[in-house]
Amino acid sequence: MSNARKLFVQRRLRSRAQLRRKANGRPRLSVFRSGRNIYAQVINDVEGKTLAAASTVDKELRGDISKPWTVEAAVEVGKAVAERAKKAGVTQVAFDRGAYRFHGRVKALADAAREAGLEF
């Protein structure tokens, strides 16, 4: 494993450990960001189940998004995952940014999810 990958994994584990201490049993809104797409899912760690998910590769969102690597696409994914989470009965989540810095697409997704009704 390269040094950069090791550091990435360490950041993700450190972030997740802090999140577990502070989450108080709430589901977590986990974000994965690739070079082209962004994915978000609400996960119940107690049961090990995904409660809601959205990404730029969803058929429903693909028509609205022309360039999936943009901040605007992340906003659409944030709105969609918040709507789907509310349908599943989830209103409070713990935001899991993984090893990514809280800016750009990750921040846009989080802000959109907040505006759409999720609390974190």
N, C-alpha and C positions, 0 to 999 in steps of 0.2 A: 504494500500500500504506500502511495506517495505521501510525502510529508504534508502537502496541502490537503489531501483527503483525510489524513489522520486528524489534522487540526479542525477540519469541517465536522468530523464525527464527534470530536471532543466538545465542540461548541454546541452541537445538537443535544448531546447527552447532558451537558451542564444546564442548558435551557430547559430541557424536559424534567430534570430533577427539581429545579426550582419551581416549575409549574406544578408538579405533583404535590409539593409542600403547600402551595398556596391555593390550589384548585378547590379544596373542600368537597370533593365528590362530584363537581360539575363536569359535564362533558367538555371535551376540548375541541376547538376549531383548529384543525391542523392544516398547514399550508405547505404545498410542494411547488417549487418554481423551477421550471427548466428554461432553457434558452428561448424556446418558442411558445410554450404553453404554461398555464398556471392552474393548479388543482387545489380544491379546498374540500375538507370533509369534517363533519361533526361526529366525533367518536365517543362512545360510552366505554371507558376503560374498565369499569367494573364488570360489565357483561362481555366486553370484547366485541362490540357490534358497532357498525357504522350506521348512524341515524339519518344522516343527510349528506349529500355530496353534490358538487358542481365543478365543472371545469370548462376550459375553452374548447375542448373536443366534444362536448355534449351536442347532440343533434339539435336540441332546442335552442341552444345559444349560438351555434355556428352561423346561423342565418343573420343574427344581429351583429356579429363580430367579423370585421373584414381582416384585421391584423391581430392575431391572438397574442402577440408579444408586447402589446401596448398597455399603458396604464388604464386606458378606457376599457379594455377587455377585462382587466382585473376588477374594475368597478362592477361590470356586469356579472362576473362570477360571484363577487361578494353579495350582491343583491339576491342572486339566485339561491345561493347556499343559505342565506338568512330566511328567505321565504320557505324553502324546503324544511329547514329546521323548525320554523314555527308551525308548519303543518304536522311535524312529528311531535309537537308538544314541548319543544325546547326553546326557552327564552334567555337563559343565562348560560354562558359558556366561558371557558378559559382559553385565551388565544395562544396558540402554539406556533410561533414563528419559525421553529426549527433552528437551523444555524444561520438563517438569513437575517440581515440587518433590517430593522423596522423603518424602511423608507422605500420609495418607488412603488413598484407593483404590490408588494406585501402590505405597505401602509394604505394604499388605495383600496385594496380588498378589505382590510380591517375597517376602514372608515365607512365604506359602502355597507358592510354588514351591520355596523352600528346604526347607520341611518335607516336601514330596513327593519330595525327592531330588535336585534340581538344585543344583550348587555354583557359587557366584559371590560 
